[in-house]
Amino acid sequence: QVQLVESGGGLVQPGGSLRLSCAASGSSFVVVAMGWYRQAPGKQRELVATIFRGARTNYADSVKGRFTISADNAKNTVYLQMNNLKAEDTAVYYCNGQFRNPDPVNYWGQGTQVTVAS
């Protein structure tokens, strides 16, 4: 079993910044990839960014150049630095982890609200 605990959401004005964190904990797991998804009201959950253990990253086109995903492998923690936030970034952000435990498993965090409004 792996637990994902998110933090860092909140209310920010357009153009502002937020940093999300997600820490994975449990026993006997290996991180394959961790990432962030988001779901706005009335919309499907969508990929925001992913980082693989080898540090390869993947971003949604809508956040390229504004968001940066990074990881601290020693702490099994992934971060999402969000700059120049826009109203359309408002959503619940979910941390996702792909692990080997030892079989491949996939876990979700509980979600953290990000609201961009003036």
Secondary structure as a PSIPRED ss2 file (coil, helix, strand):
# PSIPRED VFORMAT (PSIPRED V4.0)

   1 Q C   1.000  0.000  0.000
   2 V E   0.000  0.000  1.000
   3 Q E   0.000  0.000  1.000
   4 L E   0.000  0.000  1.000
   5 V E   0.000  0.000  1.000
   6 E E   0.000  0.000  1.000
   7 S E   0.000  0.000  1.000
   8 G C   1.000  0.000  0.000
   9 G C   1.000  0.000  0.000
  10 G E   0.000  0.000  1.000
  11 L E   0.000  0.000  1.000
  12 V E   0.000  0.000  1.000
  13 Q C   1.000  0.000  0.000
  14 P C   1.000  0.000  0.000
  15 G C   1.000  0.000  0.000
  16 G C   1.000  0.000  0.000
  17 S C   1.000  0.000  0.000
  18 L E   0.000  0.000  1.000
  19 R E   0.000  0.000  1.000
  20 L E   0.000  0.000  1.000
  21 S E   0.000  0.000  1.000
  22 C E   0.000  0.000  1.000
  23 A E   0.000  0.000  1.000
  24 A E   0.000  0.000  1.000
  25 S E   0.000  0.000  1.000
  26 G E   0.000  0.000  1.000
  27 S C   1.000  0.000  0.000
  28 S C   1.000  0.000  0.000
  29 F C   1.000  0.000  0.000
  30 V E   0.000  0.000  1.000
  31 V E   0.000  0.000  1.000
  32 V E   0.000  0.000  1.000
  33 A E   0.000  0.000  1.000
  34 M E   0.000  0.000  1.000
  35 G E   0.000  0.000  1.000
  36 W E   0.000  0.000  1.000
  37 Y E   0.000  0.000  1.000
  38 R E   0.000  0.000  1.000
  39 Q E   0.000  0.000  1.000
  40 A C   1.000  0.000  0.000
  41 P C   1.000  0.000  0.000
  42 G C   1.000  0.000  0.000
  43 K C   1.000  0.000  0.000
  44 Q C   1.000  0.000  0.000
  45 R C   1.000  0.000  0.000
  46 E E   0.000  0.000  1.000
  47 L E   0.000  0.000  1.000
  48 V E   0.000  0.000  1.000
  49 A E   0.000  0.000  1.000
  50 T E   0.000  0.000  1.000
  51 I E   0.000  0.000  1.000
  52 F E   0.000  0.000  1.000
  53 R C   1.000  0.000  0.000
  54 G C   1.000  0.000  0.000
  55 A C   1.000  0.000  0.000
  56 R C   1.000  0.000  0.000
  57 T E   0.000  0.000  1.000
  58 N E   0.000  0.000  1.000
  59 Y E   0.000  0.000  1.000
  60 A C   1.000  0.000  0.000
  61 D H   0.000  1.000  0.000
  62 S H   0.000  1.000  0.000
  63 V H   0.000  1.000  0.000
  64 K C   1.000  0.000  0.000
  65 G C   1.000  0.000  0.000
  66 R C   1.000  0.000  0.000
  67 F E   0.000  0.000  1.000
  68 T E   0.000  0.000  1.000
  69 I E   0.000  0.000  1.000
  70 S E   0.000  0.000  1.000
  71 A E   0.000  0.000  1.000
  72 D E   0.000  0.000  1.000
  73 N H   0.000  1.000  0.000
  74 A H   0.000  1.000  0.000
  75 K H   0.000  1.000  0.000
  76 N C   1.000  0.000  0.000
  77 T E   0.000  0.000  1.000
  78 V E   0.000  0.000  1.000
  79 Y E   0.000  0.000  1.000
  80 L E   0.000  0.000  1.000
  81 Q E   0.000  0.000  1.000
  82 M E   0.000  0.000  1.000
  83 N C   1.000  0.000  0.000
  84 N C   1.000  0.000  0.000
  85 L C   1.000  0.000  0.000
  86 K C   1.000  0.000  0.000
  87 A H   0.000  1.000  0.000
  88 E H   0.000  1.000  0.000
  89 D H   0.000  1.000  0.000
  90 T C   1.000  0.000  0.000
  91 A E   0.000  0.000  1.000
  92 V E   0.000  0.000  1.000
  93 Y E   0.000  0.000  1.000
  94 Y E   0.000  0.000  1.000
  95 C E   0.000  0.000  1.000
  96 N E   0.000  0.000  1.000
  97 G E   0.000  0.000  1.000
  98 Q E   0.000  0.000  1.000
  99 F E   0.000  0.000  1.000
 100 R E   0.000  0.000  1.000
 101 N C   1.000  0.000  0.000
 102 P C   1.000  0.000  0.000
 103 D C   1.000  0.000  0.000
 104 P E   0.000  0.000  1.000
 105 V E   0.000  0.000  1.000
 106 N E   0.000  0.000  1.000
 107 Y E   0.000  0.000  1.000
 108 W E   0.000  0.000  1.000
 109 G C   1.000  0.000  0.000
 110 Q C   1.000  0.000  0.000
 111 G C   1.000  0.000  0.000
 112 T E   0.000  0.000  1.000
 113 Q E   0.000  0.000  1.000
 114 V E   0.000  0.000  1.000
 115 T E   0.000  0.000  1.000
 116 V E   0.000  0.000  1.000
 117 A C   1.000  0.000  0.000
 118 S C   1.000  0.000  0.000
